[in-house]
Amino acid sequence: MMFTVTALFSTGPAITLTNNPPVKVIQVSQTGYTVLFNEAHTALGSATIIPGNASFFAWILEEHGYQTEMNFDQQLDSGILAGVDILVLFFPMVALTAGEVTAVNNFVQAGGGLLLVGTDNSPAWHFSSANLNTLSQTYGITFNTGTEDSWLSTTTDMTTHHVTQDVSSIHSNVDYKVKGTTLTVESPAMTVIENDGDPVAAVSEYGSGRVVSVGAVAPFIMYRTVKHWQVEKDDLFQFSLNIADWLVGISPRKVIVPEVAVIPVGSGPTLSPAEIEDYKTYNGIIHYHTSHSDGADTPADMLWAGVTRGLDYMLVTDHSYEAPNPLGLGGVTGAQAMREIAEQNDLDIEIFVGAELSRGHHSLAFPLNENIYTNTQAGMVDGAHAQGAIVSLCHPTISAPYMTTYELFDSYGYDAIEVTNTGFSHGLWDEGYSRSFYGGSDGHTFEWVGKIENVLFVNHPTGPNGRLGVADVVDAILEKRVVVLDKATNVVYGQQVWIDRYFELMGLAEAEIASASALVDSVEGEGTTLAELYLEDAEIALDFGSPHRAFYAATNASAPEALNISFNVVTPESRFLLPSTNYNLTLNITSTNNNAILFNMTRYFVRALSANQSNDIVVVPANGFTNWTTRITTPLVGYSAIVFNLHDFNATSNMATLIHGIGALVNVGDVRQEIERNENGTLVTMVYSIARGDIRYISSAIGFFNDGSGDYNKSITIRTVTLEATIGPFLRGTVINFSAIVYDMFGGVFILPEAQYTVTTDPLEPTTPTFTTGTAPPVEIDPVLLVGAAGGVIAVVIVAVFLRKRRGGM
């Protein structure tokens, strides 16, 4: 089988090479040059490590004009190599036949380019480069196969050559699993990269063709993982492009790396525009853990994370083993607890129940009604199927023993495979050609929710009242109607037809939000309109990649009923509350609609507050208002919030469920100072106390100060239990007036009281000659920050940071 993805070179000059023997003359403006990735010689799980044409490697080549093809099972001969410009061969675990060796040598001699990539001789993984040597030694290169020849490091020892131009480093770290091997290089080959004096990359010419040999897989798969192993962030991308360009004779060029890698895995089904439009998207996460197993956060907190990130569904899968947990927790229980909370509060999110079967090579089973207790792979698969569930192999490249199960994937009866897990994909993207797939979040914290998402395409939802059902999730995965959003490495992955539709829907949602935003901004009045809440929901959904939710929320924001309803806090009057104090929280809800508006307001979530449980029907009369009150008790210190779920509106606009949060600061206004002297004066750190966990709700903060020379601002760092801003240095006697503005995730704006501090310390004596005197010039007031301070700012810091103007005065 061969699969093709095509891209074109941008227009450029004709390039003529004068090397002897001559190679092909390349004209960059020609239609792409073909790169054939070969996986017909994989075994022992090596296919999970090596990249094919659904990979970062292929993507960066396609971005620069190459066409890539994939060979899974055909013999390398003159037929399959016809029309190919570059053959890519990673350590073959199945030896090439004599005929294949001859065919490849003839291919190179006739002007073809050959990339050979080796690996270390690992006793754990059982991979080896030995089978490359039947080819490489013809060109003067030997892949060393002794255990003493392995290397695990970053190297910057480059010889000047096209292959190394603009490359500062390469490394051999495949997530501390597979390493690299050294090379023995003899004429006519030459070494271009060394590590500790040993060759690790070499080039050679043979007949009219060229050969590059690299002794490590990492440079071709670890582009955006273990990034600190690269000196420059695009070193590996540049290295990959250089290799291809040198092999076909294109002059050196600087790599251009788009922020998002779009990696298609085949074209997908052929559908008419009408058929495609019949599908709706649902965006959510698959494979997640709560405190019912080894997750750091409770089911309630994980659910809150999903709700506030605009997810449509969460498939939660705590660990289960061969026997029940003594506490009765694990497996299905975390998801069941989340589902109960979601149903009690009528939240607009679906919670599906599964488990990660973990006594053996981990396998994800869903949907489940009860736990499966087993310690064998067959028991996992059979136990899942007995409940009508599907079962997938989790993180196949996490350790060498998983390779055995991977090779027996079909024999066991697995239904799907994780092609990425916490951003680690290695060579797994190609699995989507032949297997059902999804992206595994494998998250264990609140903060990771939304990092790896799966956009499902569903045309006839089977859940209650037309909502997404678990059967729809299963069907979408099995039929490959999935677009994986891997935000850890900025990848959009799936079949081309669904990728194209996804981007089309995102564009439509963005346009609808822009239209709604203009309409909402035109509405004047106090408080926060229902339209603003919908618009914020739309913006969050768009940021997290949920186009249908974003579009629907934006249309709700434009509805007359939403534009004409506003919420305003009547009491308490201040958003700075006393500790351990009872307050009446009163909301004024005003409507200028010509008909009465009814909706249900459920107290869904509280942060560091005690509050009355409520589930009230709110009736707002036509062109009138109502006041709604509940009792709250504040904590000792920090950020507090109460969140309501607004649902079941009687409006004609079919308005969706949404949440409305109101935050307050308790005992945060007092500021203390920490000082640090240097040779230029005294640095002053302004410190406000908050509570542990407040960082999840306080989205940003800005400090403002005057030191007698003018007004300045400084961003405030949100730490675990403090808000901190370091300013200065200042000289003795400087009087500093400092204030701050804090923004929460609900658009709340808190202006902290001004504090004054007088510097009483002198600079340190200089230890070396210095020409600096007086105070360092502070940063002047940023007009953007002042606009934010005046109008209010939301900043949600999860995957992307964004600022929004809060239209009302909440």
KAHU-V528874 format. One record per residue. N is the residue number from 1. PHI is phi as a letter, one per 40 degrees, with the letter a starting at -180 (* if undefined). PSI is psi in radians with two decimals (999 if undefined). BURIAL is # if it has 24 or more other ideal C-beta (glycine too) atoms within 12 Angstrom, else .. Layout:
N,PHI,PSI,BURIAL  N,PHI,PSI,BURIAL
This chain:
1,*,2.49,.  2,b,2.39,#  3,b,2.47,#  4,b,2.40,#  5,b,2.31,#  6,b,2.43,.  7,a,2.88,#  8,b,2.61,.  9,c,2.55,#  10,c,2.80,.  11,c,2.42,.  12,a,3.10,.  13,c,2.77,.  14,c,2.41,.  15,b,2.20,#  16,b,2.21,.  17,b,2.44,#  18,b,0.22,.  19,c,2.66,.  20,b,2.09,.  21,c,2.75,.  22,c,2.63,.  23,b,3.07,#  24,c,2.50,#  25,c,2.19,.  26,b,2.28,#  27,b,2.01,.  28,c,-0.45,#  29,c,-0.13,.  30,c,2.81,#  31,c,2.58,.  32,d,2.77,#  33,b,2.49,#  34,c,2.27,#  35,b,2.18,#  36,b,2.02,#  37,c,2.26,#  38,b,2.12,#  39,b,0.36,#  40,c,-0.06,#  41,b,0.50,#  42,c,2.69,#  43,a,2.88,#  44,f,0.47,#  45,g,0.12,#  46,c,-0.40,#  47,c,-0.39,#  48,c,-0.27,#  49,b,-0.68,#  50,c,2.49,#  51,c,2.63,#  52,b,-2.59,#  53,c,0.09,#  54,b,1.49,#  55,a,2.88,#  56,d,-0.71,#  57,d,-0.92,#  58,c,-0.68,#  59,d,-0.82,#  60,c,-0.55,#  61,c,-0.76,#  62,c,-0.64,#  63,c,-0.39,#  64,b,0.38,#  65,h,-0.03,#  66,c,2.69,#  67,b,2.38,#  68,b,2.50,#  69,b,2.83,#  70,b,2.28,#  71,b,1.98,#  72,c,-0.62,#  73,a,0.14,.  74,c,2.58,.  75,c,2.49,.  76,c,1.94,#  77,a,-3.11,#  78,c,-0.46,.  79,c,-0.89,.  80,c,-0.44,#  81,c,-0.12,#  82,c,2.29,.  83,g,-0.02,.  84,c,2.41,#  85,c,-0.59,#  86,b,2.28,#  87,b,2.24,#  88,b,2.12,#  89,b,1.91,#  90,c,2.57,#  91,e,1.68,#  92,c,2.18,#  93,c,-0.28,#  94,b,2.12,.  95,c,2.48,.  96,c,2.49,#  97,c,2.88,.  98,d,-0.66,.  99,c,-0.66,.  100,c,-0.71,#  101,d,-0.77,#  102,c,-0.76,.  103,c,-0.72,#  104,c,-0.75,#  105,c,-0.72,#  106,c,-0.67,#  107,d,-0.81,#  108,c,-0.79,#  109,d,-0.55,#  110,c,0.03,#  111,h,0.06,#  112,c,2.76,#  113,b,2.45,#  114,b,2.17,#  115,b,2.11,#  116,b,2.24,#  117,b,2.21,#  118,b,-3.07,#  119,a,3.01,#  120,c,2.81,#  121,c,1.44,#  122,c,2.17,#  123,c,-0.34,.  124,c,-0.84,.  125,c,-0.32,#  126,g,0.40,.  127,c,2.73,#  128,a,2.67,#  129,c,0.05,#  130,d,-0.68,#  131,c,-0.16,#  132,c,-0.45,#  133,c,-0.42,#  134,c,-0.42,#  135,c,-0.92,#  136,c,-0.57,#  137,c,-0.40,#  138,c,-0.49,#  139,b,0.14,#  140,g,0.34,#  141,b,2.32,#  142,b,2.27,#  143,c,2.04,#  144,c,2.47,#  145,b,0.17,#  146,c,2.64,.  147,c,-0.47,.  148,c,-0.15,.  149,c,-0.05,#  150,c,2.69,#  151,a,2.51,#  152,b,1.63,#  153,a,3.05,#  154,c,2.35,#  155,b,2.49,#  156,b,0.21,.  157,c,1.56,#  158,b,2.40,#  159,c,2.50,.  160,c,2.06,.  161,a,2.76,#  162,d,-0.73,#  163,c,-0.50,#  164,b,0.05,#  165,c,2.29,#  166,g,0.30,#  167,b,2.11,#  168,c,-0.45,.  169,a,2.76,#  170,b,2.92,#  171,a,3.02,#  172,b,0.37,#  173,c,1.76,#  174,c,1.30,#  175,f,0.69,#  176,f,0.48,.  177,b,-1.53,#  178,c,2.38,#  179,b,-2.88,#  180,b,2.95,#  181,b,2.73,#  182,c,2.97,#  183,b,2.71,#  184,b,2.16,#  185,b,2.21,#  186,b,2.82,.  187,d,2.41,.  188,c,0.10,.  189,c,2.82,#  190,b,2.52,#  191,c,2.37,#  192,b,-0.35,#  193,a,2.39,#  194,b,2.76,#  195,b,2.05,#  196,f,0.67,.  197,g,-0.09,.  198,b,2.36,#  199,c,2.37,#  200,b,-0.15,#  201,a,2.42,#  202,a,2.77,#  203,b,2.75,#  204,a,2.82,#  205,b,2.48,#  206,a,1.99,#  207,g,-2.22,#  208,c,0.04,#  209,b,3.09,#  210,b,2.67,#  211,b,2.39,#  212,b,2.31,#  213,b,2.28,#  214,b,2.31,#  215,c,0.47,#  216,a,2.48,#  217,c,-0.56,#  218,d,-0.72,#  219,c,-0.22,#  220,b,0.05,#  221,b,-0.34,#  222,b,0.73,#  223,c,-0.68,#  224,b,0.30,#  225,b,2.74,#  226,f,0.87,#  227,c,-0.45,#  228,c,-0.15,.  229,c,-0.13,#  230,c,2.43,#  231,c,-0.84,.  232,b,2.49,.  233,c,-0.40,.  234,b,0.33,#  235,d,-0.81,#  236,c,-0.63,#  237,c,-0.77,#  238,c,-0.74,#  239,d,-0.78,#  240,c,-0.80,#  241,c,-0.73,#  242,d,-0.75,#  243,c,-0.87,#  244,c,-0.79,#  245,c,-0.71,#  246,c,-0.67,#  247,c,-0.59,#  248,b,-0.09,#  249,g,0.46,#  250,c,2.42,#  251,c,2.70,.  252,d,2.49,.  253,a,2.71,#  254,c,2.29,.  255,c,2.47,#  256,b,2.04,.  257,b,1.85,#  258,c,2.69,.  259,c,-0.69,.  260,b,2.26,#  261,c,2.09,#  262,c,1.95,#  263,b,1.75,#  264,c,2.58,#  265,b,1.35,#  266,g,2.93,#  267,c,-0.48,.  268,g,-3.06,#  269,c,2.68,.  270,c,2.01,.  271,b,2.56,.  272,c,2.80,.  273,d,-0.68,.  274,c,-0.68,.  275,c,-0.72,.  276,c,-0.72,#  277,c,-0.29,.  278,c,-0.21,.  279,c,2.37,#  280,b,2.59,#  281,c,2.52,#  282,b,2.16,#  283,b,2.27,#  284,a,-2.93,#  285,b,2.59,#  286,b,2.29,#  287,g,1.56,#  288,a,2.71,#  289,b,2.54,#  290,b,-3.07,#  291,c,-0.07,#  292,c,-0.24,#  293,b,-1.91,#  294,b,0.29,#  295,c,2.67,#  296,c,-0.32,.  297,b,2.71,#  298,c,2.82,#  299,d,-0.67,#  300,c,-0.74,#  301,c,-0.68,#  302,c,-0.68,#  303,c,-0.76,#  304,d,-0.72,#  305,c,-0.75,#  306,c,-0.71,#  307,c,-0.78,#  308,c,-0.12,#  309,b,0.15,#  310,g,0.51,#  311,c,2.59,#  312,c,-0.50,#  313,a,2.77,#  314,b,2.17,#  315,b,1.82,#  316,b,2.36,#  317,a,1.39,#  318,c,2.81,#  319,c,2.47,#  320,b,2.73,#  321,b,-2.64,#  322,c,-0.15,.  323,a,2.73,.  324,c,2.58,.  325,c,2.43,.  326,d,-0.49,.  327,c,-0.04,.  328,g,0.26,.  329,b,2.83,#  330,h,2.90,#  331,g,-2.04,#  332,c,-0.22,#  333,c,-0.62,#  334,c,-0.80,#  335,c,-0.69,#  336,c,-0.69,#  337,c,-0.72,#  338,c,-0.74,#  339,c,-0.68,#  340,c,-0.75,.  341,c,-0.76,#  342,c,-0.73,#  343,c,-0.68,.  344,c,-0.58,.  345,b,0.12,#  346,f,0.77,#  347,c,2.60,#  348,c,1.07,#  349,a,2.48,#  350,b,2.32,#  351,b,2.13,#  352,b,2.57,#  353,b,2.23,#  354,a,-2.96,#  355,a,2.62,#  356,c,1.87,#  357,c,2.02,#  358,b,0.09,#  359,c,1.42,#  360,i,-2.70,#  361,c,2.04,#  362,d,2.39,#  363,b,2.38,#  364,c,2.20,#  365,b,2.31,#  366,a,2.65,#  367,c,2.63,#  368,b,2.59,#  369,c,-0.45,.  370,a,2.90,.  371,c,2.65,#  372,b,2.18,#  373,b,1.97,#  374,a,2.81,#  375,b,0.38,.  376,b,2.68,.  377,c,-0.75,#  378,c,-0.68,#  379,c,-0.63,#  380,c,-0.91,#  381,c,-0.82,#  382,c,-0.67,.  383,c,-0.68,#  384,c,-0.82,#  385,c,-0.52,.  386,c,-0.45,.  387,c,0.16,#  388,g,0.30,.  389,c,2.88,#  390,b,2.81,#  391,b,2.39,#  392,b,2.72,#  393,c,2.10,#  394,c,2.63,#  395,f,1.18,#  396,d,-0.45,#  397,c,0.27,#  398,c,-0.53,#  399,a,2.80,#  400,d,-0.68,#  401,d,-0.40,.  402,c,-0.37,#  403,c,-0.55,#  404,c,-0.82,.  405,c,-0.66,#  406,d,-0.77,#  407,c,-0.44,#  408,b,0.32,.  409,d,-0.93,#  410,c,-0.62,.  411,c,-0.71,.  412,c,-0.51,#  413,g,0.46,#  414,c,2.59,#  415,b,-0.47,#  416,a,3.00,#  417,a,2.54,#  418,c,2.13,#  419,c,-0.22,#  420,a,2.59,#  421,a,2.01,#  422,f,0.53,#  423,g,-0.10,#  424,c,2.04,#  425,b,-0.46,#  426,f,-2.06,#  427,b,0.40,#  428,c,-0.28,#  429,d,-0.55,#  430,c,-0.31,#  431,d,-0.46,#  432,c,-0.27,#  433,c,-0.68,#  434,b,-0.15,#  435,b,2.67,#  436,c,2.61,#  437,a,2.92,#  438,a,2.96,#  439,c,2.22,#  440,c,2.10,#  441,c,-0.83,#  442,f,0.70,#  443,c,2.60,#  444,b,0.06,#  445,b,2.78,#  446,d,-0.76,#  447,c,-0.45,.  448,c,-0.22,#  449,d,2.19,#  450,g,0.00,#  451,c,-0.69,#  452,b,2.02,#  453,b,2.76,#  454,b,2.04,#  455,c,2.00,#  456,c,2.46,#  457,b,2.05,#  458,b,2.27,#  459,b,-0.44,#  460,b,1.45,.  461,d,2.43,#  462,b,0.03,.  463,c,3.01,.  464,d,2.39,.  465,f,0.61,.  466,g,0.26,.  467,c,2.94,#  468,c,2.28,#  469,b,2.81,#  470,c,-0.51,#  471,c,-0.54,#  472,c,-0.66,#  473,c,-0.84,#  474,c,-0.82,#  475,c,-0.74,#  476,c,-0.70,#  477,c,-0.84,#  478,c,-0.59,#  479,c,0.08,#  480,g,0.51,#  481,c,1.04,#  482,b,2.33,#  483,b,2.08,#  484,c,2.23,#  485,b,1.74,#  486,c,1.63,#  487,c,-0.18,#  488,c,-0.58,#  489,b,0.18,#  490,f,1.07,#  491,b,2.40,#  492,b,2.13,#  493,b,2.46,#  494,i,-3.03,#  495,c,2.57,#  496,d,-0.69,#  497,c,-0.64,#  498,c,-0.58,#  499,c,-0.81,#  500,c,-0.75,.  501,c,-0.66,#  502,c,-0.84,#  503,c,-0.61,#  504,c,-0.79,.  505,c,-0.65,#  506,c,-0.68,#  507,c,-0.73,.  508,c,-0.71,#  509,c,-0.72,#  510,c,-0.71,#  511,c,-0.70,.  512,c,-0.66,#  513,c,-0.72,#  514,c,-0.72,.  515,c,-0.78,.  516,c,-0.66,#  517,c,-0.75,#  518,c,-0.68,.  519,c,-0.77,#  520,c,-0.68,#  521,c,-0.40,.  522,c,-0.19,.  523,c,2.22,#  524,b,2.71,.  525,i,2.96,#  526,c,2.81,.  527,g,-2.93,#  528,b,2.20,#  529,c,2.73,#  530,c,-0.57,#  531,c,-0.67,#  532,c,-0.70,#  533,c,-0.74,#  534,c,-0.71,#  535,c,-0.70,#  536,c,-0.68,#  537,d,-0.73,#  538,c,-0.75,#  539,c,-0.70,#  540,c,-0.78,#  541,c,-0.70,#  542,c,-0.76,#  543,c,-0.58,#  544,c,0.15,#  545,g,0.55,#  546,b,1.49,#  547,c,-0.73,#  548,c,-0.74,#  549,c,-0.73,#  550,c,-0.77,#  551,c,-0.79,#  552,c,-0.76,#  553,c,-0.65,#  554,c,-0.68,#  555,c,-0.63,#  556,c,-0.66,#  557,c,-0.46,#  558,c,-0.11,#  559,c,2.41,#  560,d,-0.70,#  561,d,-0.70,#  562,c,-0.67,#  563,c,-0.43,#  564,b,0.23,#  565,b,2.28,#  566,b,2.66,#  567,b,2.38,#  568,a,2.34,#  569,c,2.13,#  570,c,-0.86,.  571,b,2.56,.  572,c,2.63,#  573,c,-0.60,.  574,c,2.59,.  575,c,0.07,#  576,b,1.97,#  577,b,2.71,#  578,c,2.64,.  579,c,2.58,#  580,f,0.86,.  581,b,2.51,.  582,c,2.39,.  583,b,2.65,#  584,c,2.11,.  585,c,1.99,#  586,b,2.20,.  587,b,2.28,#  588,c,2.15,#  589,b,1.98,#  590,b,2.46,#  591,b,2.37,#  592,b,0.30,#  593,c,2.69,#  594,c,0.02,.  595,b,2.70,.  596,c,2.50,.  597,b,2.23,#  598,b,2.47,#  599,a,2.86,#  600,c,2.31,#  601,b,1.89,#  602,b,2.26,#  603,c,1.89,#  604,c,-0.78,#  605,a,2.43,#  606,b,2.54,#  607,b,1.95,#  608,f,0.65,#  609,b,2.70,#  610,b,2.32,.  611,a,2.66,#  612,c,2.41,.  613,c,2.40,.  614,a,2.58,#  615,a,1.43,.  616,b,2.56,#  617,c,2.05,.  618,c,2.25,#  619,b,2.04,.  620,b,2.01,#  621,c,2.78,.  622,d,2.29,.  623,f,0.76,.  624,a,-2.82,.  625,a,2.89,#  626,a,2.61,#  627,b,2.30,.  628,b,2.35,#  629,b,2.47,.  630,a,2.84,#  631,b,2.33,.  632,b,2.69,#  633,b,2.26,#  634,c,2.78,#  635,c,-2.94,#  636,c,-0.70,.  637,a,2.69,#  638,h,-2.86,#  639,c,2.39,#  640,b,2.67,#  641,a,2.66,#  642,b,2.36,#  643,b,2.32,#  644,b,2.52,#  645,b,2.11,#  646,b,2.13,#  647,a,2.99,#  648,f,0.91,#  649,c,2.58,#  650,c,0.20,.  651,c,2.74,#  652,c,-0.18,.  653,c,0.15,#  654,f,0.97,.  655,c,2.40,#  656,c,2.85,#  657,c,2.49,#  658,a,2.89,#  659,b,2.66,#  660,b,2.06,#  661,b,2.56,#  662,b,2.12,#  663,b,2.82,#  664,a,2.75,#  665,b,2.33,#  666,b,2.07,#  667,f,0.69,#  668,b,-0.25,#  669,c,-0.50,#  670,c,2.37,.  671,b,2.45,#  672,b,2.82,.  673,b,2.44,#  674,b,2.35,.  675,b,2.65,#  676,a,2.15,.  677,c,2.55,.  678,b,-3.00,#  679,c,-0.31,.  680,c,-0.16,#  681,i,-2.61,#  682,b,2.18,#  683,c,2.34,#  684,b,2.17,#  685,b,2.07,#  686,c,2.22,#  687,b,2.12,#  688,b,2.44,#  689,c,2.36,#  690,b,3.14,#  691,c,2.71,#  692,d,2.30,.  693,g,-0.24,#  694,c,-0.41,#  695,d,-0.40,#  696,c,-0.27,#  697,b,-0.49,#  698,c,1.97,#  699,c,-0.52,#  700,a,2.89,#  701,a,2.57,#  702,b,2.35,#  703,b,2.52,#  704,b,2.35,#  705,a,2.75,#  706,b,2.19,#  707,b,0.32,#  708,g,-0.25,.  709,b,-0.09,.  710,i,3.10,.  711,c,2.38,#  712,b,2.89,#  713,b,2.82,#  714,a,2.24,#  715,c,2.54,#  716,b,2.31,#  717,c,2.27,#  718,c,1.94,#  719,b,-3.06,.  720,d,-0.81,.  721,b,0.28,.  722,a,2.76,#  723,b,2.23,#  724,b,2.45,#  725,b,2.18,#  726,b,2.21,#  727,b,2.85,#  728,h,-2.89,#  729,c,2.73,#  730,b,2.71,#  731,c,2.80,#  732,d,2.42,.  733,g,-0.19,.  734,c,2.26,#  735,b,2.14,.  736,b,2.18,#  737,b,2.12,#  738,b,2.36,#  739,b,2.99,#  740,a,2.69,#  741,b,2.29,#  742,b,2.40,#  743,b,2.39,#  744,b,3.04,#  745,c,-0.21,#  746,c,0.13,#  747,g,0.09,#  748,c,2.46,#  749,b,2.16,#  750,b,2.00,#  751,c,1.91,#  752,c,2.57,#  753,c,2.62,.  754,c,2.47,.  755,b,2.60,#  756,b,2.42,.  757,b,2.38,#  758,b,2.21,.  759,c,2.23,#  760,b,0.18,.  761,b,2.69,.  762,c,2.79,.  763,c,2.75,#  764,c,2.67,.  765,c,2.35,.  766,c,2.45,.  767,c,-0.30,.  768,b,2.75,.  769,d,2.40,.  770,b,2.58,.  771,b,0.17,.  772,c,2.25,.  773,b,2.76,.  774,g,-2.83,.  775,c,2.59,#  776,c,2.51,.  777,c,2.16,.  778,c,2.95,#  779,c,2.26,.  780,c,2.89,.  781,d,2.28,.  782,c,2.03,.  783,d,-0.57,.  784,c,-0.73,.  785,c,-0.63,#  786,c,-0.67,.  787,c,-0.76,.  788,c,-0.71,#  789,c,-0.59,#  790,c,-0.71,.  791,b,-0.25,.  792,g,2.50,#  793,b,2.41,#  794,b,2.42,#  795,b,1.94,#  796,c,2.09,#  797,b,1.66,#  798,b,-1.26,#  799,b,-0.74,#  800,b,2.73,.  801,b,2.30,.  802,a,2.61,.  803,b,2.44,#  804,b,2.48,#  805,c,2.30,#  806,c,2.10,#  807,c,-0.56,#  808,b,-2.87,#  809,b,0.32,.  810,c,999,#
